[in-house]
Amino acid sequence: MKKTLLILGLAGMLFTSCDPVMDEGKFVSETMTSESLLNGATFAQFNKVIADDGTESYVPASDGNYIQFNFPGVSAVNAYYMKNGEKKTLSYGRAGAMIYYLPSRGSDPQQTLYFSYLNADGTEVVAEKQFTLQVAQALDPAVKVLVSNKGTKKWKWMPTSTNGGGVWGNGGYLPGEQNGSIDINGAWWGCGVEDGDCDDTFSGQSQHAGDRYNDIIGECYALSYMEFNEDGSLTAYSNTGEKINEGSFAIKNYNNNEITNADKFSRGTLETSEGAILWPFAINQGGLQPTAFEIGYLDVSRMVLIYAPEGTGGWGECTWWSFMSDDDPSGILASHDWHWKPTNVNGGAVWGNGGYMAGSQDGTGAINGGWWGCSVEDSDAADKFSGQMQHAGPAYVEGEEYSTSKMVFNEDEATLIVFGKDGNQIRQGSFSLDMTPNAETFSIGTLNTSEGTILWPFAINQDGLQPTAFEIGYLGSDAMVLIYAPAGTGSWGECTWWSFGK
């Protein structure tokens, strides 16, 4: 395909006082060039203003991130920008539109957008236009949950207890609050990924997908994923890494995973362009692809979305989606305070010994390979920290061995603070993450800390040794399992384990 380019730097912007509503382009049959494509085209920039009553309006701004364009001489253009060598579509198949583009943090305010047109003979012409834009500063907390502190984040399917691993299905609307577990409150039925254990898979559900089924079957596998970006773009990828679809998203009325609409047990709304998420179809709706999803649950590693047609009453049919992310470990650490989490070892132990390289950990409370452990001081267990002082070193401070003791991670400052049972600060140090997995030791990464920083930072039977590198056996929003073994420890040799949770 032949492509011609024209670079046009803007010395100033053109503004109008009218509302940002576009005129429809008129079809032309003559062959366009980059110059003629831009001839007569208009552009204006705006900021969105939200009044106290929720009314939205657009105010002209020389660096506004809402860009109005109109190409009156053609039937349609595609608007996009380039990121890491890939096209990111902002508007498709329209001669005029209002687009939103927020460059990522650290970007140059001078940004180039591209407008392409396809001639009848198959040649593509592309005009480049430069705009001065506001650049993203600190991420909005709601957006940060979806995109992580690094500005981009992958979300994939999470199997649930419905139908032995369903990730999408139907259920009764408004059954109550979702809790982020593998149980979907109100679920009736669900289908699972193609390469999963669920009896029903997406391949048997093409009737819900309309005409798009054959184009997007690759999004129905365990390795399929969506990538949310801080610029508001959303891209879906197949199990082989092929781009399936791209669009945009916005999150509204979300506040730290709290219920913001009690009537609907909703934590907010995820708005997307049509068909942007994985398997974007409402069940039994003839291929309908919703653009507004109720957030049943959303934290840094878990997302449950719900859709019901307008007017659906309690226990009427709705659609649910189940997603997870393991792409934001530092965000998980910083998402809440970490306390001791009792396990099923020795009647509720939170720290103890076990056989090294015994297998993977799953965060459910079972410590794979656990031999023995002690519990917090304010428990009914027979073995408590007070009986294990022989393992403690000089970093020990009374108060860190209770259920109310906690660790607080600060992602931006890379600090870790330990608090005692009464909320008093005990220690402060630093941390870093290396999420390189080690299949041999069943580790998903390494938590590095300054010496003696975590709660009860002592290795068992090591004369008070305080490790500074802990293998991560498991890390999720509700559980963390850390493991330490001296260098050279072989399979089923003695290791130390720690169990933490919300």
C-alpha positions in Angstrom: 0.0 0.0 0.0 1.4 3.4 -1.0 1.6 6.0 1.8 2.4 9.7 1.6 3.0 11.9 4.6 2.7 15.6 5.3 4.0 17.2 8.6 2.2 20.3 9.6 3.3 22.1 12.7 0.7 24.3 14.3 1.8 27.9 15.1 -1.5 28.4 16.8 -4.9 26.7 17.3 -8.2 27.5 15.8 -11.2 27.7 18.2 -14.9 28.0 17.8 -17.6 29.0 20.3 -20.0 26.2 19.2 -20.4 22.9 21.0 -18.0 20.2 19.9 -20.3 18.5 17.5 -18.9 17.4 14.1 -20.2 18.0 10.6 -20.5 14.9 8.5 -18.0 14.6 5.7 -19.1 14.5 2.1 -18.0 11.7 -0.2 -15.6 12.5 -2.9 -14.3 10.3 -5.7 -11.2 12.1 -6.7 -7.8 10.8 -5.5 -6.7 12.7 -2.3 -3.1 13.7 -1.4 -1.8 14.7 2.0 -2.2 18.3 1.1 -5.7 18.1 -0.2 -6.7 15.9 2.8 -5.8 18.8 5.1 -7.3 21.4 2.9 -10.3 22.8 4.7 -9.8 20.5 7.7 -10.4 22.2 11.1 -9.0 21.4 14.6 -9.7 22.8 18.0 -8.7 21.8 21.5 -10.8 21.7 24.7 -10.8 20.8 28.4 -13.8 19.0 29.9 -15.4 20.8 32.9 -17.8 19.0 35.2 -20.2 21.2 37.1 -21.4 20.4 40.7 -24.5 18.9 39.3 -22.5 16.5 37.1 -23.2 18.4 33.9 -20.2 18.2 31.4 -19.1 21.0 29.2 -16.1 21.7 27.0 -14.0 24.9 27.3 -11.4 25.9 24.6 -7.8 25.4 25.8 -4.5 25.7 23.9 -3.3 22.6 25.5 -6.5 20.7 25.9 -6.6 16.9 25.6 -10.0 16.9 23.9 -9.3 17.5 20.2 -12.1 18.3 17.8 -11.4 17.6 14.2 -13.4 17.8 11.0 -12.4 16.8 7.4 -15.3 18.2 5.3 -13.9 16.9 2.0 -13.9 13.2 2.6 -16.2 10.5 3.9 -14.0 9.2 6.7 -10.6 9.3 8.2 -8.8 7.3 10.9 -7.1 9.2 13.7 -4.3 7.6 15.7 -1.0 8.1 17.5 2.1 5.9 17.6 3.4 4.1 20.8 6.3 1.8 20.8 6.1 1.5 17.1 2.4 0.5 17.1 -0.7 2.4 15.9 -3.1 3.4 18.7 -6.5 4.2 17.2 -8.3 7.3 18.6 -11.1 7.4 16.1 -12.1 5.1 13.2 -14.1 5.7 10.1 -15.4 9.2 10.9 -14.9 12.5 9.0 -15.3 14.4 12.3 -15.1 13.5 15.9 -14.1 14.6 19.4 -11.1 12.5 20.5 -9.3 12.4 23.9 -5.5 11.9 24.2 -3.5 12.2 27.4 0.2 11.6 26.8 1.8 9.4 29.4 3.9 10.8 32.3 7.3 12.2 31.2 6.2 12.7 27.6 7.0 15.8 25.6 3.9 18.1 25.5 4.4 18.5 21.8 2.7 15.4 20.3 2.0 14.2 16.8 -1.3 12.7 15.8 -2.0 11.0 12.4 -5.0 11.3 10.2 -5.2 8.7 7.3 -7.6 8.4 4.4 -7.9 5.5 1.9 -8.4 6.4 -1.7 -10.6 4.4 -4.0 -7.5 3.0 -5.8 -6.2 1.6 -2.5 -3.5 4.2 -1.8 -3.4 5.5 1.8 -2.5 9.1 2.5 -1.5 10.2 6.0 -1.2 13.7 7.4 0.7 14.4 10.6 -0.4 17.2 12.8 1.3 18.5 16.0 -0.5 19.5 19.1 0.6 20.9 22.4 -1.1 18.8 25.1 -1.3 18.5 28.8 0.8 15.6 29.9 -0.3 13.1 32.6 0.9 13.9 36.1 0.2 11.7 39.1 -2.2 9.0 38.1 -5.8 9.2 39.3 -6.1 6.5 42.0 -9.0 4.8 40.1 -6.9 4.7 36.9 -3.8 3.5 38.7 -5.7 0.4 39.8 -6.2 -0.6 36.2 -2.9 0.5 34.7 -0.4 0.3 37.7 2.2 2.8 38.6 4.2 2.0 35.5 1.2 3.2 33.3 0.3 -0.1 31.6 -1.1 -3.4 33.0 -2.2 -6.7 31.6 -5.5 -8.4 32.7 -6.4 -12.0 31.9 -9.2 -14.4 32.6 -9.6 -15.8 36.1 -11.4 -19.1 36.5 -14.1 -19.2 39.2 -16.0 -21.8 41.1 -18.9 -21.5 38.7 -19.3 -24.6 36.6 -15.8 -25.8 37.5 -13.9 -22.8 36.1 -16.3 -20.4 34.4 -14.9 -17.0 33.5 -18.0 -15.5 31.7 -21.6 -16.4 32.2 -25.0 -15.4 33.5 -26.5 -14.9 36.9 -29.1 -13.2 38.9 -28.9 -9.4 38.9 -28.4 -7.6 42.3 -27.8 -10.7 44.4 -25.5 -8.8 46.8 -21.9 -7.7 47.0 -19.1 -9.4 45.1 -16.1 -10.2 47.4 -13.3 -10.8 44.9 -13.0 -14.5 45.6 -13.4 -17.3 43.1 -17.2 -17.3 43.9 -19.4 -15.1 41.8 -22.4 -14.0 43.9 -25.6 -14.8 42.1 -24.0 -16.8 39.3 -26.1 -19.4 37.6 -23.8 -20.7 34.8 -20.5 -19.9 33.2 -18.1 -21.1 30.5 -14.4 -21.3 30.7 -11.3 -20.7 28.6 -10.7 -23.1 25.7 -7.6 -24.6 27.3 -9.1 -24.9 30.8 -11.0 -27.5 32.9 -14.5 -26.1 32.6 -16.9 -28.5 30.9 -18.4 -25.6 28.8 -16.0 -23.4 26.9 -16.4 -20.3 24.6 -16.3 -22.4 21.5 -19.9 -23.5 22.3 -21.2 -20.0 22.8 -20.8 -18.4 19.3 -24.6 -17.6 19.3 -23.8 -14.8 21.8 -21.0 -13.3 19.7 -22.9 -12.1 16.6 -20.8 -11.7 13.5 -17.5 -11.2 15.4 -17.0 -14.7 16.7 -14.6 -15.9 14.0 -12.5 -12.8 14.4 -11.9 -13.0 18.1 -11.8 -16.6 19.1 -8.1 -16.1 20.1 -9.2 -14.1 23.1 -10.8 -17.2 24.7 -7.6 -18.8 26.1 -5.8 -18.7 29.4 -3.0 -16.6 27.8 -5.3 -14.1 26.2 -5.2 -10.7 27.8 -6.2 -7.1 27.8 -3.7 -4.2 28.3 -4.9 -1.0 29.9 -2.8 2.1 29.4 -2.7 5.4 31.3 -3.5 7.3 28.1 -7.0 5.7 28.2 -6.3 3.1 25.5 -7.3 -0.5 25.8 -6.0 -3.3 23.6 -7.0 -7.0 23.5 -4.5 -9.7 22.5 -5.0 -13.3 21.6 -3.3 -16.3 23.3 -0.5 -16.0 20.7 0.1 -12.3 21.3 -1.8 -11.1 18.2 -3.7 -7.8 18.6 -7.4 -8.6 18.4 -9.0 -5.2 19.1 -8.2 -1.8 20.5 -10.3 0.9 21.9 -10.6 3.2 24.9 -11.7 3.1 28.5 -12.7 5.4 31.4 -13.5 4.6 35.0 -16.1 6.5 36.9 -17.5 6.6 40.5 -14.7 4.3 41.8 -13.3 4.8 45.3 -10.8 2.4 46.6 -13.0 -0.7 46.0 -15.8 0.6 48.2 -19.4 0.3 47.3 -20.4 3.6 45.7 -23.9 2.6 44.6 -25.6 0.7 47.4 -28.7 -0.1 45.3 -26.7 -2.0 42.8 -23.9 -3.3 45.0 -21.6 -1.5 42.5 -18.1 -0.1 43.0 -18.3 2.1 40.0 -18.6 2.0 36.2 -16.0 0.9 33.6 -16.8 2.6 30.3 -15.2 1.3 27.1 -15.5 1.7 23.4 -17.6 -1.0 21.8 -16.1 -4.4 21.8 -12.9 -3.4 23.6 -12.7 -6.0 26.4 -12.1 -9.7 26.1 -15.2 -11.5 24.9 -17.3 -8.3 25.1 -20.7 -9.8 24.6 -23.7 -9.7 26.9 -25.3 -13.1 27.3 -28.5 -13.9 25.3 -28.5 -10.4 23.8 -27.9 -11.2 20.1 -24.3 -10.1 20.0 -24.7 -6.9 22.0 -21.4 -5.4 23.1 -22.0 -3.2 26.1 -20.0 0.0 26.6 -20.7 0.5 30.3 -20.0 -2.3 32.8 -20.9 -2.2 36.5 -17.8 -2.9 38.6 -18.7 -5.7 41.0 -15.2 -5.9 42.4 -11.9 -4.2 41.5 -8.6 -4.2 43.3 -5.0 -4.3 42.0 -5.3 -8.0 41.1 -9.0 -8.9 40.7 -11.8 -7.5 38.5 -15.5 -8.6 38.3 -17.6 -6.8 35.7 -21.4 -7.0 35.4 -23.9 -6.0 32.7 -27.7 -6.0 32.8 -30.0 -4.3 30.3 -31.7 -1.1 31.5 -34.7 -1.9 33.7 -33.5 -5.4 34.8 -34.9 -6.0 38.3 -33.6 -8.1 41.2 -32.6 -11.6 40.1 -33.3 -10.8 36.4 -30.6 -12.1 34.1 -27.2 -10.3 34.0 -23.8 -11.1 32.4 -20.6 -11.4 34.5 -16.9 -11.4 33.5 -14.0 -12.6 35.8 -10.5 -11.2 35.3 -7.2 -11.1 37.2 -3.8 -9.4 37.0 -0.4 -10.6 38.2 1.2 -7.7 36.3 1.4 -5.3 39.2 3.3 -6.8 42.2 4.5 -3.5 43.7 0.9 -2.1 43.4 -0.3 -5.2 45.3 2.2 -4.6 48.1 1.1 -0.9 48.4 -2.6 -1.5 48.0 -3.2 -2.2 51.8 -1.7 -2.9 55.1 -0.2 -6.4 55.6 -1.0 -8.4 58.8 -0.2 -11.9 59.8 -2.4 -14.4 58.0 -3.1 -17.7 59.9 -2.6 -20.9 57.9 -3.8 -24.5 58.5 -0.3 -25.4 59.8 -0.3 -26.3 63.5 -3.7 -24.7 64.1 -3.2 -21.3 62.6 0.6 -20.7 62.4 1.9 -17.7 60.5 5.7 -18.4 60.6 7.6 -21.6 60.7 9.7 -24.2 59.0 9.1 -26.6 56.1 10.6 -28.6 53.3 12.3 -26.4 50.7 11.2 -26.7 47.1 8.1 -28.6 48.1 5.9 -27.2 45.4 4.1 -24.0 44.5 2.1 -22.0 47.0 -1.5 -20.9 46.3 -2.2 -18.3 49.1 -5.2 -20.3 50.4 -3.8 -20.9 53.8 -2.1 -24.2 53.1 1.7 -23.9 53.2 3.0 -26.5 50.7 5.8 -28.4 52.5 5.0 -26.8 55.9 6.2 -28.9 58.9 5.6 -26.6 61.9 4.8 -23.1 62.8 3.8 -20.7 65.5 0.9 -18.3 65.8 0.4 -14.7 66.9 0.4 -13.9 70.6 -3.2 -13.0 70.8 -4.4 -16.4 69.5 -5.5 -19.6 71.2 -2.8 -21.7 69.6 -0.4 -23.7 71.7 2.7 -22.4 70.0 3.2 -18.7 69.8 6.1 -16.3 69.1 6.8 -15.9 72.8 8.2 -19.4 72.8 10.5 -18.8 69.9 12.8 -16.1 71.2 15.9 -18.3 70.5 15.4 -17.5 66.8 15.1 -13.7 67.4 18.0 -11.3 66.8 18.7 -7.7 67.7 16.0 -6.3 65.4 13.2 -7.8 67.6 10.8 -5.3 69.2 7.9 -6.5 71.3 4.6 -5.9 69.6 5.3 -7.2 66.1 4.0 -10.6 66.8 0.2 -9.8 67.2 -2.7 -9.9 64.9 -2.9 -6.1 64.8 0.8 -5.8 63.9 1.3 -4.7 60.3 3.7 -3.8 57.5 3.0 -0.8 55.2 4.7 -0.6 51.7 5.1 2.7 49.9 5.4 2.1 46.2 6.6 5.6 45.2 9.2 5.9 48.0 10.2 2.2 48.0 9.9 2.2 51.8 8.6 -0.5 54.2 7.4 0.4 57.7 6.6 -2.1 60.5 4.0 -1.1 63.2 3.4 -2.9 66.5 0.2 -4.1 68.0 -0.8 -0.6 69.2 0.0 1.2 66.0 3.5 2.4 67.1 6.2 2.4 64.5 8.9 -0.3 65.1 11.2 -0.2 62.1 11.5 1.4 58.7 13.5 0.2 55.8 13.6 -0.1 52.0 12.4 -2.8 49.5 12.6 -3.7 45.9 11.1 -6.4 43.7 12.6 -8.8 41.2 9.8 -10.7 39.6 12.0 -13.2 37.7 10.5 -16.6 38.4 12.5 -19.7 39.3 10.7 -22.9 38.3 13.2 -25.1 40.2 12.4 -23.5 43.6 8.7 -22.7 42.7 9.4 -19.0 43.3 7.5 -16.3 41.4 10.0 -13.6 42.3 12.1 -12.1 45.0 11.4 -9.5 47.7 14.5 -7.6 48.6 14.6 -5.6 51.8 17.0 -3.8 54.1 18.1 -6.0 56.9 15.4 -6.8 59.6 12.6 -4.8 57.9 9.6 -7.2 57.7 7.5 -8.5 60.6 9.5 -11.0 62.7 12.4 -11.0 60.1 14.2 -14.0 61.4 15.1 -17.3 59.7 14.4 -20.3 61.7 17.3 -22.1 63.4 19.8 -19.6 62.0 20.9 -17.8 65.3 19.0 -14.6 64.6 19.8 -14.3 60.9 17.7 -11.6 59.2 17.6 -12.4 55.5 17.5 -9.5 53.0 16.2 -11.6 50.0 13.0 -13.6 50.3 11.6 -15.9 47.7 8.0 -15.0 46.9 6.0 -18.2 47.0 2.7 -16.4 46.4 1.6 -12.8 46.0 -2.0 -11.7 45.5 -4.2 -8.9 46.8 -5.2 -11.0 49.8 -2.2 -13.2 50.6 1.6 -13.2 50.5 3.9 -16.2 51.3 7.6 -15.6 51.7 10.3 -18.3 51.9 14.0 -18.2 52.9 16.5 -21.0 52.6 20.3 -20.7 53.1 22.3 -20.9 49.8 22.9 -24.5 48.9 19.8 -25.9 50.6 18.6 -28.9 48.6 15.1 -30.2 48.0 13.2 -30.8 51.2 16.0 -29.2 53.3 14.8 -26.9 56.0 13.5 -23.5 55.0 11.6 -20.7 56.7 8.1 -19.4 55.6 6.1 -16.3 56.5 2.3 -15.9 55.8 0.8 -12.4 55.5 -2.6 -11.1 54.4 -5.0 -8.1 54.5 
